[in-house]
Amino acid sequence: MPEEAERARRLLPGAATPYLLVLPAAAYLALFVLYPMVQAVRLGVTDAQGAWTLEHVRRMATDLYFWPAVRYTLLVTALAVPLQVALALCIALLVNTRFPGHTAFLYVCAIPLAVSDLAAGLIWLSLFTERGYLNAALVQWGVLRSPFNFLSYEHPAWLVGAIVTTEVWRATAIVMVVLVAGLQLLPRDYVETAAVFGANRWQTLRHVLLPLLRPSLQTALIIRTVLAFQLFATVVTLSGRLVPVLAGETYFWYSLYRNPHVASAYATLVLLLSALFTWVYLRTLRPEGEGA
Amino acid sequence: MSRTVALSLVAVLAVAAAGLSAPAPEVLFTSNQLTPVEEQEWARSTLLAGFTRETGISVRFVTEPEGPYVDRLLAEARAGRGSIDVTGTLHGIFPVLVAERVVRDMSEVQRQLEARRDRTFYRDLLAVSRMEGIQAFVPWMQATYLIAARREALRYFPQGRNPMRMTYDDLLQWGQNIREATGERRLGFPVGPRGLYGRFLHGYAYPSFTGAQVKKFRSAEAVAMWQYLRRLWAVTHPSSFRYEFMHEPLLLGEVWVAWDHTARLLPALRQRPEEFVVLPSPAGPKGRSFLSVVVGLSLTRWSPNPEGAVRLVEYLTRPATQVLTLQGVGFFPVSPEAARVVPTGGLKVMAEGVSAQAGAPDARTALLPVGLGARTGEFVPIYVDAFRQIAIEGRRIEDVLASQARRLEELYRATNAPCPPPDPPERPCRPD
């Protein structure tokens, strides 16, 4: 017995330390993320008696809102995420030039980070409604003679535009923070070397900075895309259920229809889509030369 | 510095421990009513504070949307123990609570209340409180849905017609007149996801046009009704799809004529009582149908503090408290003693509309569906989805009604539930 303990103690520093250190985080993830996730998936494919069934998945797929929800979720993601990344990259590069007042500028740009998505939806709703600030301003300046209804069921494109605008405003900051951090980690030598070889700003950005930023871009894209699949409060605030999204349907099936099974089927679908896109980003944006 | 922190930590822990060891008398009261923040605030600081002042029993009031609200009750019922003492919810939810053995038979409490001789209860409310052989709840408050309109909109009301005897044709003509005169669509309905437009469809339009909520779902009368609703939608404000509480667009002036739950119209009347009128819901070919919403109180079977719980029920149903509730949140009394108090301001406007609706010679009361158990939440979406497909997506009415009727029939067959009044009492209910 004491011998064994002695051996274990000797073994510890070498082999077991990393596992011991990872253990708390792993236990946390297993208990609070993995276990609920397995439960949710199980709820989506079993009936009230616990028997295996595809009935809930079938109900989800034949629901009136299902295909519109899939379409709009992908559409909003495809429109908002590239805009967010492009805009965040511009802001990050601007901040990185360290112009006088760049810290204040950074903080101002980060303000939306502190606003919840519901509050963001309400802010933009108060801009876009018939009696909103935007209409009031446009009428005041003589651009419009009477208020224009931006949020009308007759113009779904306007609704999507309002949602994408709100999302870009709300979530560009998180991408920017990731990219600013990434830029600040890059050694100045690369940029200086490029300058020595006569590269102009565009060439430096295209051939030096962007390739080096790849890991940060990858992180930012994964975070943003996964969060875009969870998009919910802003959409519901601005468009009700006229522009259905997957996360919104999950909520409505749970809280309005009181059917946790179909809600779980939706949640599982969101999980699968998130996993798929993360995998695609990890494959396609793999840093060059690394691991090869 | 660190000493101060440590000392204050110890102090906090000591206070917490004291709280644990000697619990103050408390009642845990849950509800899915009074969920808007202002109403919660009112319930805690005015309604329940009065009870605590009188009895020394503090009340923890937890109000949540229907989903989590019912889940918590069911979870405690399945565990066989819990902390909820009293619960207050819609008449339509009680069948679930009775089936899952959540609530007690309240007959004894009812007898005690009536023995006090300061209150009686409306008989029709007591009648709906009995289910599965027990009295599932003591009536607490009631509400209905009707129309609020800006006074200035009345000048567009069809000539020679009486707004207090409005028909569905008048309503459509009214919307058209407004549109012709102003170029704008000023009728409004709460079609948003958490709006109550579904209640308009099954409890108002369907019985008024077809005489039934479920039985005539795909009848020729129903087809005519949907054709009418399409025309009505064309003069309805195009943002109606996101409205959930009609007092907001009414106060903004986006909407001039709005249909909604009394509690969701009242804030507008309260802010500007002289600007609004309240009108009964319209009448159709089969009468003026309206929903009567009954909210009841019941004790859980496992209530840790049943004495405190009964005292709370007594306090909440007392005529003076009923008047306070009407003034605070616009829910109407359940006893005639309280109803005799004449309200003022916006409430007076509302009360006149409510009595004009209930007292109309062609009035027909519809009740929320019961007996659908865990699948209660699926009833309203069948109507709202039909509306979406017919009015917004422009699909063929007969096709939509045929497919939605199949869902309705399956729902009733699976739950073996009776038709909700005014339909004939058939079980299971089956659309023709």
Interface residues (C-beta under 8 A of the other chain):
Chain A: L64 T129 E130 R131 S146 N149 L151 S152 Y153 E154 V236 T237 L238 S239 G240 R241 L242 G248 F252 Y254 S255 L256 Y257 R258 N259
Chain B: P65 E66 G67 P68 V70 G183 V191 G192 P193 R194 P238 S239 F241 R242 L252 G253 E254 A374 R375 T376 G377 E378 P381 D385 R388 Q389 I392
